[in-house]
Amino acid sequence: MRNLSESREKSETDRLLRQVNLRASADKLVSELSGGMKRRLSLSISMVGSPKFVLLDEPTTGLDPVSRQAIWDLISEARVCCCCCCCCVAAIWLPLTLNL
C-alpha cells in the first residue's frame, strides 16, 4: 500500500483508524458502515503514506461535532507533516497551507 513496509502499513492503519474513531469498526465491511463512518474512512485512506497534496471536498459535511473535530485535527496534523490540504467548504476554497 503506497510503498509502505508491512509493519509501517499496519501502524499507519492503526493510527489513522484511531484518529477518526474507527478502530472498533476495523473488521467491518464498508457496506456495514454509516455515512459518517464512510466519510471518516475515506479521509483516513487519503492520508495513508503522508501524501504531499490532498484535495478534500467538504470533508466534515454531515458529521457530528466530535467526528468533525477529529477530522479537522487529522487535517491539521497533516499540515504539520508538510502536506498541502485544500478544502472546499460551501463552495469556497480554503488552502490550509501552501507548504509543498
N, C-alpha and C positions, 0 to 999 in steps of 0.2 A: 504494500500500500504506500504509494508516493515515495518509493525508495527508502523506506524505514526498515531498520532491522526488526526481527520478530519481537525482541524484548522491548525495543522502543515503541513499536506499534501497540503492544499491549499496555504499556504505561501511558502512552498518549491517549489511547482509547479510554482507559480508566479515568484519567484526569479530566478529559473533556466531558464524559458522561456524568461525572460527579459535579462538575461546574454548572451543568444545565439541569441538575437534579433528575437524571435519568438512570442512575446506576442501578436502582432497584428494578428497572424495566429492561435491563440489558439483554435478557434472554427472550424477550417477546418479539414477535414478528411486527414489522412496521404496520401492517394492516390492523393490528390489535391496539395501536396507539391512538390517543385522541388527537385532534387537530393541533392543539397547542404543543403536545409532545412531539409531533412530527416536525413542527416548526423549529423547536429546540434541537431536535436531532439533526435537521438539515443544516442549521448553523454550526453545530459542533463538527459535522462532516466537512464543512467548508474550511474549518480551521486546522484540520489534520495536516501535519507536516510544516506548520508555520509558513504559509504562503506569503509572498511579497505583496500581493494585492487581493482584496476581496471586495466584491460589489454586492451589496445587500439591498434588497427592495423591501422596505417597511418591515424590518426584522422582528418588531415586537407587536405587530398588529394582532389583536385577538388574544393576547396573553394576559394572565392575571398579574397583579403587581409584583409578586415575588419572582415569578418567572421572567418578567420584563426586566427587573433589576439584575437577575443572573445573566441575562443576555447582554445588557449594557456593560456589566462587569467583564464578561468574556471579550467583548469588543475592545474595551479599554485595555485589557491585558495584552491583546493582540497588537495594539498600537505601540505599547512599550517594547515589544519584540520586533520592531522595525517592519510592521505590516501596515500597509495603507488600506484603510477601510472606508469606503464611500457608501453612505446610507441614503436611500431615497425615502423620505418621510413626508407624507402628504404632498407628494409631487415637488418637493424642494430637496435639492441635492445638498447634503451636508458632508463635505470632505472632513473627516475627523483628523486626518493628518496627511501631509504630503511627503512624508519621510519615506522615500523609496529606498 
